[in-house]
Amino acid sequence: MSDKILICDDEDHIRQFMKINLEYSGFDIVEAGSGEEALKLADIEKPQVYILDIMLPGISGYEVCESIRKNYPKAGIIMVSAKSQDIDKILGLERGCDDYIIKPFNPQELILRVRSLVRRVNYTNDEKEKVNEDILVDGIFKLDLYSRNFYKNNKEIDVTPTEFVIIKNFILNKGKAMSRMEIMKDTWGDNYSTDTKIVDVNIRRIRAKIEENPAKPEYIETVWGTGYRWS
């Protein structure tokens, strides 16, 4: 069965551009012309990945992202916008999106971003075999690689597909100072090209979920001039 992608954009020609290229790459596409329609289709179609334009009639892409993340925490979300300012990227990431793409973009970039996110969402058997375990345990934390559930003190914590992969790589590299570029490569893949703010925002989101005091983190330390370390 093909992976299902929901495209939400109020401009028909942009939706068709994305649909044609993604269908050619083997994905099953669902279309929505508004945020309201996207939320209705989310409950019916249960797509693995959502591609959401920010500027929509009615509710915005940001609001759709927040709702999807609340109701389907393990889904993948890519925000799309003509805006390239850092604040717009950060707003999308803070609301729970996994990736951000700027218009205009070429088809290959879109396909690579979607494939990378689908891999994180599906978490294939090949990836599980690399660590040769179904469950990773580190102190009070547990990652179930089969169900993709994450626990602290045996209490499940909702994490996005991107956050899950970041945590997995941290635990597998416990004590190692990992650079932002290293985290980006391990999480988004070799072909991903963006600034490293996407790493910082995801770390901030993870800290908010697992730290007693995110301002004074115990588990994800900042290594100044380098990146982060799982301690």
N, C-alpha and C positions, 0 to 999 in steps of 0.2 A: 504494500500500500504506500502511495506517495505521501510525503510530508505535506501537511496543509498549511498554507500561508494566507492570512487575511490582509488585503491591501485596503487601506482607508485613505482616500484622497478625493476631494470634491471636483478635481479637474479630470475629465474623462480621458483626455489624451495621455496624461501622466499615468493614470491607472492602467491604460492599455499598454503603454510602453513597458511598465514593470511586469504586467501580466504575461505579455508575449515572451519576454526574455526568461522569466522564471518558469513558465510552462515548458519552454524549450529545454530548460535544464532539469525537467522532470518533476517539478513541484505542482501540487494541486492548489489552484487559486480560488479564493473567495473574495468578492469585491464589495466595498461599502463606500457610499458617496458622502456620508456624514458620520459624526461620532455616535449619534443615537442609533443609526443602522448598524454600526460596528459592534456596539454593545449587545444588540439583539442577536446578531449573527454569532457572537462569541458564545452565547449560551446554546445555540443550535448546532454550530459547526465544530466547536472545540478545536480551533487551529493550534498548531504547535508554536507558530511565530506570527506576530502582528507587525505590520509596517504602517506606521501612523504619521500622517502629515500633521504638523502643528496647527496651521491656520485652517480651521474647518468652520463651516457654518454651524451655528448652534454651539454645542459644547466643544471645547478645544481639544486638540490632540493630547495636551498635558492632562486634562481631566479624564479622557479615555484611558490614558496610560495608568493613572492612579487607580481607576476602577478595575482595569484588567489585572493589575498587579495585586490588588486586594482580593479579587475573586479567583484568580488563577495564578498563584505565586510562582508556579514552575514554568509558565509560558515565557517565550522569548519576545522581546519588544525592541523594535528599531524605530527611532523617531526620524522624520524627514522634514527638512525645512530649507527655505531659501536663505534663512538667516545664518550667518556664520560667526556671530559674536560669541565669545566664551560664555557669557551669561545665559544665552539660549541653550547651549549645550549642557551647562551645569543644571539649569532648571529641569531639563528632560531627564538627566541622570539622577537628580535628587528625587524625582517622582517615580523612579524605578525602572527606567528603560535600560536595556543592555548595550545599546549601540546608538550611534547618531550619524546620519549621512546628509550631506549638503547638496542641494540642487544648484546647478545641474550636475549630474553624475553619469558616468558611463556604465553600460550594462554589466561589464565584467566586475566593476567595483561592487555593484548591487549584488550580483550572484555570489561573489566571494564572501561578502558580509553575511548574507543569508545562510550560506552553507556553513560558515563558522558558527553561527548562532544555533543552527539546527543540530550540529554536533554536540554543542553544550546542552541543549534541551534533551536530546535523545540519550546521551551518555552511553554510547555503544558498548557492546561486549568487548570489542578490541581494546577500548580504553580501560575497561576493568581489568583485562588480562595484564596490562602493563604494570599494575600495582600488585597483581596476583592475590588480591584480597577483595572480599565483598564488603567488609566493614573496616574502617580506619578508626582507631581509638587513640586519643591523646588526652590523658588526664580526665577532665570533666566533659570533654567533647567527644562526640561520635558522629562519623559520617557513614551512612549506609549507601554504598555505591550502586546498589541494585535499585532501591526505591528512590534514591536521590534525596533522602531525608537527612536533616542535620539536627543534632541534639546537644543541648547543654544541660548537664545534670539530669539526663534522661527526659528532659522537656524539649519537645520539638520546637525549632525556630524556623520560621519561614524565610528562605533565602531564594534569590533569583538564580537562574541557571549560571549566570556569570559569577555571582558571589560564591556559589557552590564550588565552581572550578578553582577560583582563587583560594578558598579555604583548603581545598584538597591539596593544591600545590604547596601551600604554606606548611601543612602538616607533614607532607612528604619531604619537606626541606627544613624541618624544625631547626631553629638556631642559626640558619644561614641568612646573611644579609642579602636580600634580593633587590636588585635595581628595578626601577619602574619599567625600563625597557624589557627586562627579563620577565617580569610579571605580565606585561602586555603580550609578549611573544608566546608565553606558555598558555595564556588565556584566550587571546584573540587570533593567534596564528601568525605565521611568517609574513603573510601578505597584507597584514593590517597596517594602515598608516594613518596616524592621528597624533595629536599631542598627548602627553602623559597625564593630563588632567583627568582623563577618564579613569585612570588607575586610582588617583587620589580620591575621587568622588566615591568609587566603589569601596575603598578602604574605609572611608568615613561612614558609609552606610552599614558596613559589616560591624564596625566598632559600636555603632548605635544599637545594634542588636545583641552583641555579646559582652560588651564591657559594662562593669558596674558604674564606672565613671568614664565615658568616652573621652573626656578632656585629659584624663590621666590613664591611658590604656595600659593594661597589664599583659594582654595576650598578643596584640599586634603593636610592636614597638616601631617607632620612627627611627631610622638610621640616617642621620643628617648627612646630606650630600650624596646619599646612595639610594635609599628606598625604604624598605620595611623588613621586619624580621618577626617570625612567629616564635614566641618565647614560652 
